[in-house]
Amino acid sequence: MRNFRELLGGDGIYVFDGAVGTRFYDKGVYINRSYDELNLTAPDLVREVHTEYVKAGADIIETNTFGATHHRLLQYSLENKLREINVAGARLARHAAGENVFVAGAVGPLDLRIEPYGPTSFDEAREMFKEQIAALLEGSVDLFVLETFSDLSEIQQAIKAVRELCDLPIVAQMTIATDGKTIFGADTEILAGRLDEYGADVIGLNCGVGPTHILTALEKMRAVTTKKLAAQPNAGLPRDVQGRQFYMCSPEYMSKFAKRFIKAGASFIGGCCGTTPQHIKLISDAVRAVSPRQSKAVKPTTETVKVIDLKPVDVEIIPPEMRSKWSRKIALGEFVTSVEVLPPKGCDAAKTLESIKLLKTAGVDAVNIPDGPRAQTRMSAQATAILVEREIGIEAVLHYCCRDRNLLGMMSDLLGAA
């Protein structure tokens, strides 16, 4: 079995598993009980779910211990079984993983408000994390995934807890809302900078939102850190259908975003709430075919450039009075007239040209042709202008909007009009 740190030194793309709780619910386990306790009461079910994700192509599976901390277990009167639940969770995942898949010890928030937002001190929070982490180490995990955190101070204590007990790699993942910020108002760039500063080996985002919002945030994170990035979105935002919550992102949709995550700099991709083995299978298939892209922070640099043999280029400037008849009249201070004429709605410009011919006969100096007037489909303004000058011999003043053109398109238009 390789050391997980070997992955951190390369350029490979690796796949995490998907939602464990979603699979438990699909298999008939209701949400009014502790899913972490299933490590003791239904080990075959837990092992079965892990195996599904291994067969789907996951390179890393997480232990079923997201809520196996003292305060969360206390809500089910299971706090005295904390060590047993975590050790069993790690061993069940290890059994399913075999020789080629890594096991990540999953650690979630404490479900407590810590200082300065609540009465729990940093030291108390860190000791609670250490209790769970020690048990996961006893179960022989390969790394830790600290996930679904909203409070930077809390995940900092979780990172410190791991570092006080071992030197295993840490994947630190925060949760954001649709505005790209945590519930405490920290934006993506701040998250990336702090997690990097705290010493996480991989930083990323999970849960909370679907792939679209994760992608936007990931692109911002990439610009401020050189650490490996992880993305584990939900299968979209849940919708209530007759009292049940459904996640609407299909496996095919998620697999398309997996490729986009890679282009944005992600090295680890998986799924959170609502994702299934089928999602992970298609994500795995997608990332296997895409070349990795190393995440690099943008760092400004300065260079001194020496220019030699620079010779001025003579450009002939055409006086305004020689550019066109209309330009000449303006340059001489004469009165000029221009009439706006809309491009034809179809490909037949005969009626439009006939109207412009009458304008020329009446002494109009030029016609100006708007670009996309009234948001209606018409012949392009440029094509109309060329027709007018070629067929009627009157100057056409072209309106040219940039709203739907990139630089390459503008250059093509200029070449065509030359």
C-alpha positions as CSV (number, residue, x, y, z in Angstrom):
1,M,0.0,0.0,0.0
2,R,1.4,3.4,-1.0
3,N,1.7,6.3,1.4
4,F,-0.9,8.9,0.8
5,R,1.8,11.6,0.8
6,E,3.1,10.2,-2.5
7,L,-0.2,11.4,-4.1
8,L,0.5,14.9,-2.9
9,G,3.8,15.1,-4.7
10,G,2.5,14.1,-8.1
11,D,0.1,15.5,-10.7
12,G,-2.5,12.8,-10.6
13,I,-6.3,13.3,-10.2
14,Y,-7.9,11.1,-7.5
15,V,-11.5,10.3,-6.7
16,F,-13.2,10.4,-3.3
17,D,-16.4,8.4,-2.5
18,G,-19.9,9.9,-2.3
19,A,-22.5,10.2,0.3
20,V,-22.7,7.5,2.9
21,G,-25.8,8.8,4.7
22,T,-27.7,9.0,1.4
23,R,-27.1,5.3,0.8
24,F,-28.1,4.3,4.4
25,Y,-31.4,6.2,3.9
26,D,-31.9,4.5,0.5
27,K,-31.5,1.2,2.2
28,G,-34.2,1.9,4.8
29,V,-32.3,3.4,7.7
30,Y,-34.3,6.4,8.9
31,I,-32.7,9.7,9.9
32,N,-34.0,9.7,13.5
33,R,-31.0,7.6,14.6
34,S,-27.3,7.9,14.7
35,Y,-25.8,6.7,11.4
36,D,-22.4,6.5,13.2
37,E,-23.8,3.8,15.5
38,L,-24.3,1.6,12.5
39,N,-20.6,0.8,12.7
40,L,-21.6,-1.4,15.7
41,T,-25.2,-2.4,15.1
42,A,-25.1,-2.9,11.3
43,P,-21.5,-3.5,10.2
44,D,-22.4,-5.5,7.2
45,L,-24.5,-2.6,5.9
46,V,-21.6,-0.1,6.4
47,R,-19.2,-2.4,4.7
48,E,-21.6,-2.9,1.8
49,V,-21.8,0.9,1.2
50,H,-18.0,1.3,1.3
51,T,-17.6,-1.6,-1.1
52,E,-20.1,0.0,-3.5
53,Y,-17.9,3.1,-3.8
54,V,-14.7,1.0,-4.1
55,K,-16.3,-0.8,-7.1
56,A,-17.4,2.5,-8.5
57,G,-13.8,3.6,-8.8
58,A,-13.1,5.6,-5.7
59,D,-9.4,6.0,-4.8
60,I,-10.2,7.2,-1.2
61,I,-13.2,6.2,1.0
62,E,-14.2,8.0,4.2
63,T,-15.0,6.3,7.4
64,N,-18.6,6.4,8.6
65,T,-17.7,8.7,11.5
66,F,-18.7,12.2,10.4
67,G,-20.8,12.7,13.6
68,A,-18.8,10.5,16.0
69,T,-17.7,13.2,18.4
70,H,-18.7,13.5,22.0
71,H,-21.4,16.1,21.8
72,R,-23.1,14.6,18.7
73,L,-23.1,11.1,20.2
74,L,-24.4,12.5,23.5
75,Q,-27.7,13.4,21.7
76,Y,-28.3,9.6,21.2
77,S,-26.8,8.6,24.6
78,L,-23.9,7.0,22.8
79,E,-21.0,9.2,24.2
80,N,-19.6,6.2,26.1
81,K,-19.2,4.3,22.8
82,L,-17.2,7.0,21.0
83,R,-14.0,5.0,20.9
84,E,-15.8,1.8,19.8
85,I,-17.7,3.6,17.0
86,N,-14.7,5.3,15.6
87,V,-12.4,2.3,15.8
88,A,-15.0,0.1,14.1
89,G,-15.7,2.7,11.5
90,A,-12.0,2.8,10.5
91,R,-11.7,-1.0,10.4
92,L,-14.9,-1.5,8.4
93,A,-13.6,1.0,5.8
94,R,-10.2,-0.7,5.8
95,H,-11.7,-4.1,5.1
96,A,-13.7,-2.7,2.2
97,A,-10.8,-0.7,0.8
98,G,-8.4,-3.6,0.3
99,E,-4.9,-2.9,-0.8
100,N,-5.4,-0.2,-3.4
101,V,-7.8,2.3,-1.8
102,F,-6.9,4.8,0.9
103,V,-9.0,5.2,4.1
104,A,-9.7,8.7,5.3
105,G,-10.9,9.3,8.8
106,A,-13.9,11.5,8.5
107,V,-14.3,14.3,11.1
108,G,-17.1,16.8,11.1
109,P,-17.9,19.9,13.2
110,L,-18.7,19.4,16.9
111,D,-22.2,20.9,16.6
112,L,-21.1,23.4,19.3
113,R,-20.4,27.1,19.2
114,I,-16.9,27.8,20.2
115,E,-15.3,31.1,21.2
116,P,-15.9,33.9,20.4
117,Y,-19.4,32.7,19.2
118,G,-20.2,30.4,22.1
119,P,-19.1,29.1,25.5
120,T,-16.8,26.3,24.3
121,S,-13.1,27.3,24.5
122,F,-10.5,26.5,21.9
123,D,-8.8,24.0,24.2
124,E,-12.0,22.2,25.0
125,A,-12.8,21.9,21.3
126,R,-9.4,20.6,20.5
127,E,-9.6,18.0,23.2
128,M,-13.0,16.8,21.8
129,F,-11.5,16.4,18.4
130,K,-8.4,14.6,19.8
131,E,-10.7,12.0,21.4
132,Q,-12.2,11.0,18.1
133,I,-8.9,11.3,16.1
134,A,-7.1,9.0,18.6
135,A,-9.8,6.4,18.0
136,L,-9.6,6.7,14.2
137,L,-5.8,6.3,14.5
138,E,-6.3,3.1,16.5
139,G,-8.4,1.9,13.6
140,S,-5.5,2.6,11.1
141,V,-6.7,5.4,8.8
142,D,-4.3,6.7,6.1
143,L,-5.3,10.4,6.3
144,F,-7.9,12.7,7.8
145,V,-10.7,14.5,6.1
146,L,-12.0,17.5,8.1
147,E,-15.2,18.3,6.3
148,T,-18.3,20.5,6.3
149,F,-16.9,23.2,8.6
150,S,-18.2,26.7,8.5
151,D,-16.2,28.2,11.3
152,L,-12.5,28.8,10.6
153,S,-11.6,28.8,14.3
154,E,-13.2,25.4,14.7
155,I,-11.4,23.7,11.8
156,Q,-8.2,25.3,13.0
157,Q,-8.6,23.4,16.3
158,A,-9.4,20.2,14.4
159,I,-6.1,20.6,12.4
160,K,-4.2,21.3,15.6
161,A,-5.7,18.2,17.2
162,V,-4.5,16.0,14.3
163,R,-1.0,17.5,14.4
164,E,-0.7,17.0,18.1
165,L,-1.4,13.2,17.7
166,C,0.2,12.4,14.3
167,D,1.7,13.6,11.0
168,L,-0.9,12.0,8.7
169,P,-2.0,14.1,5.8
170,I,-5.0,16.4,6.3
171,V,-7.7,17.3,3.8
172,A,-9.5,20.4,5.2
173,Q,-12.9,21.3,3.6
174,M,-15.2,24.1,4.3
175,T,-18.9,24.6,3.4
176,I,-20.2,27.7,1.7
177,A,-23.6,29.1,0.7
178,T,-24.7,30.1,-2.7
179,D,-23.1,33.6,-2.2
180,G,-19.7,31.9,-2.0
181,K,-19.3,32.7,1.7
182,T,-19.6,30.7,5.0
183,I,-22.4,31.4,7.4
184,F,-19.9,33.5,9.3
185,G,-19.2,35.7,6.2
186,A,-15.7,34.4,5.2
187,D,-15.3,34.4,1.5
188,T,-13.5,31.8,-0.6
189,E,-10.2,33.6,-0.9
190,I,-10.0,34.0,2.9
191,L,-10.8,30.3,3.4
192,A,-8.0,29.2,1.1
193,G,-5.5,31.5,2.7
194,R,-6.4,30.5,6.3
195,L,-6.5,26.8,5.6
196,D,-3.1,27.1,3.9
197,E,-1.8,29.0,6.8
198,Y,-3.2,26.4,9.3
199,G,-1.1,23.7,7.7
200,A,-3.7,21.6,5.8
201,D,-2.1,19.4,3.1
202,V,-5.2,19.6,0.8
203,I,-7.8,22.4,1.0
204,G,-11.2,22.4,-0.5
205,L,-15.0,22.6,-0.3
206,N,-17.8,20.2,0.3
207,C,-21.5,20.0,0.9
208,G,-23.8,23.1,1.2
209,V,-24.2,23.7,-2.5
210,G,-24.0,22.0,-5.9
211,P,-21.2,21.8,-8.5
212,T,-21.9,25.2,-10.1
213,H,-21.2,27.2,-6.9
214,I,-18.3,24.9,-5.9
215,L,-16.6,25.5,-9.3
216,T,-16.9,29.3,-9.0
217,A,-15.4,29.2,-5.6
218,L,-12.7,26.7,-6.6
219,E,-11.4,29.0,-9.3
220,K,-11.0,31.8,-6.8
221,M,-9.2,29.5,-4.3
222,R,-6.7,28.4,-7.0
223,A,-5.5,32.0,-7.4
224,V,-4.4,32.3,-3.7
225,T,-2.8,28.9,-2.8
226,T,-0.4,26.4,-4.1
227,K,-1.9,23.5,-2.1
228,K,-3.8,20.7,-3.7
229,L,-7.5,21.4,-4.1
230,A,-10.5,19.2,-3.4
231,A,-14.1,19.5,-4.5
232,Q,-16.9,17.4,-3.1
233,P,-20.2,19.1,-4.0
234,N,-23.7,18.0,-3.2
235,A,-25.8,16.6,-6.1
236,G,-27.3,20.0,-6.4
237,L,-29.6,21.7,-3.9
238,P,-32.4,19.4,-2.5
239,R,-36.0,19.8,-3.5
240,D,-39.0,18.9,-1.5
241,V,-41.2,16.4,-3.4
242,Q,-44.2,15.3,-1.4
243,G,-42.3,15.6,1.9
244,R,-39.1,13.9,0.7
245,Q,-35.9,15.6,-0.2
246,F,-34.5,14.8,-3.6
247,Y,-31.1,15.9,-5.1
248,M,-31.6,16.7,-8.8
249,C,-28.1,16.6,-10.3
250,S,-27.7,13.4,-12.4
251,P,-24.5,11.4,-12.5
252,E,-24.0,12.6,-16.1
253,Y,-24.3,16.2,-15.0
254,M,-21.8,15.7,-12.1
255,S,-19.3,14.0,-14.4
256,K,-19.2,17.0,-16.7
257,F,-18.4,19.2,-13.8
258,A,-15.7,16.9,-12.7
259,K,-13.8,17.8,-15.8
260,R,-14.3,21.5,-15.1
261,F,-13.1,21.0,-11.5
262,I,-9.8,19.5,-13.0
263,K,-9.4,22.5,-15.3
264,A,-9.9,24.8,-12.3
265,G,-7.1,23.1,-10.5
266,A,-8.7,20.3,-8.4
267,S,-6.7,17.2,-7.7
268,F,-9.3,15.4,-5.5
269,I,-12.9,15.1,-6.6
270,G,-15.8,13.3,-5.0
271,G,-19.4,13.9,-3.9
272,C,-21.3,14.8,-0.8
273,C,-25.1,14.7,0.0
274,G,-27.2,13.1,-2.6
275,T,-24.4,11.5,-4.5
276,T,-24.4,7.7,-5.1
277,P,-22.0,5.1,-6.4
278,Q,-23.3,5.8,-9.9
279,H,-22.3,9.4,-9.5
280,I,-18.8,8.3,-8.4
281,K,-18.5,5.8,-11.3
282,L,-19.1,8.5,-13.9
283,I,-16.9,11.0,-12.1
284,S,-14.2,8.3,-12.0
285,D,-14.6,7.6,-15.7
286,A,-14.4,11.3,-16.5
287,V,-11.3,12.1,-14.6
288,R,-9.4,9.1,-15.9
289,A,-9.6,10.7,-19.4
290,V,-8.5,14.2,-18.4
291,S,-4.9,15.4,-18.0
292,P,-4.2,17.0,-14.6
293,R,-3.4,20.6,-14.2
294,Q,-1.2,21.7,-11.3
295,S,-2.7,24.3,-9.0
296,K,-0.6,27.4,-8.9
297,A,-1.1,30.6,-7.1
298,V,-0.8,33.8,-9.1
299,K,2.2,35.7,-8.0
300,P,3.0,39.1,-9.6
301,T,6.5,39.5,-11.1
302,T,8.5,42.3,-12.5
303,E,10.9,42.2,-15.4
304,T,13.2,44.7,-17.1
305,V,12.8,44.7,-20.8
306,K,15.4,46.4,-23.0
307,V,14.2,47.5,-26.4
308,I,16.8,48.0,-29.1
309,D,16.8,49.2,-32.7
310,L,13.4,50.7,-32.3
311,K,12.5,52.7,-35.4
312,P,9.4,54.8,-35.7
313,V,6.9,53.7,-38.3
314,D,5.6,56.3,-40.7
315,V,1.8,56.2,-40.9
316,E,0.1,58.3,-43.4
317,I,-2.7,60.3,-41.7
318,I,-5.6,61.0,-44.1
319,P,-7.1,64.4,-43.6
320,P,-10.8,64.4,-42.6
321,E,-11.8,66.2,-45.8
322,M,-10.3,63.4,-47.9
323,R,-11.8,60.4,-46.1
324,S,-15.3,60.6,-47.6
325,K,-17.9,63.0,-49.0
326,W,-19.7,63.1,-45.6
327,S,-16.5,63.7,-43.7
328,R,-15.5,66.4,-46.1
329,K,-18.7,68.3,-45.5
330,I,-18.3,68.0,-41.8
331,A,-14.7,69.2,-42.0
332,L,-15.8,72.2,-44.0
333,G,-18.5,73.1,-41.5
334,E,-21.3,72.4,-43.9
335,F,-24.7,71.1,-42.8
336,V,-25.1,67.3,-43.2
337,T,-28.1,65.0,-42.9
338,S,-28.2,61.3,-41.8
339,V,-31.3,59.1,-41.6
340,E,-31.5,55.9,-39.4
341,V,-32.5,52.8,-41.5
342,L,-33.2,49.5,-39.8
343,P,-31.6,46.4,-41.4
344,P,-34.1,44.1,-43.2
345,K,-35.8,41.3,-41.1
346,G,-35.1,38.7,-43.7
347,C,-32.4,37.9,-46.4
348,D,-34.2,40.1,-49.0
349,A,-32.9,43.6,-48.8
350,A,-34.6,45.0,-51.9
351,K,-37.2,47.0,-50.1
352,T,-34.7,48.5,-47.7
353,L,-32.4,49.4,-50.6
354,E,-35.2,51.0,-52.5
355,S,-36.0,53.2,-49.5
356,I,-32.4,54.3,-49.2
357,K,-32.3,55.1,-52.9
358,L,-35.1,57.6,-52.4
359,L,-33.3,59.1,-49.4
360,K,-30.2,59.6,-51.6
361,T,-32.3,61.3,-54.3
362,A,-33.8,63.6,-51.7
363,G,-30.3,64.8,-50.8
364,V,-29.6,62.8,-47.6
365,D,-25.8,62.5,-47.0
366,A,-25.7,59.2,-45.2
367,V,-27.7,56.5,-43.6
368,N,-26.9,55.1,-40.1
369,I,-27.7,51.5,-39.5
370,P,-28.3,50.3,-35.9
371,D,-26.9,47.0,-34.7
372,G,-29.6,44.6,-33.3
373,P,-32.4,47.2,-32.9
374,R,-35.3,46.3,-30.6
375,A,-33.8,42.9,-29.9
376,Q,-35.2,41.4,-33.1
377,T,-33.6,39.0,-35.5
378,R,-32.4,41.0,-38.6
379,M,-29.7,41.0,-41.2
380,S,-26.4,42.0,-39.7
381,A,-25.8,45.7,-39.6
382,Q,-22.4,45.2,-41.2
383,A,-23.8,43.2,-44.1
384,T,-26.5,45.8,-44.6
385,A,-24.0,48.6,-44.7
386,I,-21.8,46.9,-47.3
387,L,-24.9,46.3,-49.5
388,V,-25.9,50.0,-49.1
389,E,-22.5,51.4,-50.2
390,R,-22.1,48.8,-53.0
391,E,-25.7,49.0,-54.5
392,I,-26.7,52.6,-53.7
393,G,-23.5,54.5,-53.4
394,I,-24.4,56.4,-50.3
395,E,-22.3,56.4,-47.1
396,A,-23.4,54.1,-44.4
397,V,-22.6,54.9,-40.7
398,L,-22.4,51.5,-38.9
399,H,-23.5,51.1,-35.3
400,Y,-21.3,48.5,-33.8
401,C,-22.1,46.9,-30.4
402,C,-19.7,44.8,-28.4
403,R,-22.2,43.1,-26.2
404,D,-22.1,39.8,-28.1
405,R,-18.6,39.9,-29.6
406,N,-15.2,38.9,-28.3
407,L,-12.0,40.4,-29.6
408,L,-11.5,37.6,-32.2
409,G,-15.0,38.3,-33.6
410,M,-14.3,42.0,-33.8
411,M,-11.1,41.4,-35.7
412,S,-12.9,39.2,-38.2
413,D,-15.5,41.8,-38.8
414,L,-12.8,44.5,-39.4
415,L,-11.1,42.2,-41.9
416,G,-14.4,41.6,-43.7
417,A,-15.3,45.3,-43.9
418,A,-11.8,46.3,-45.1
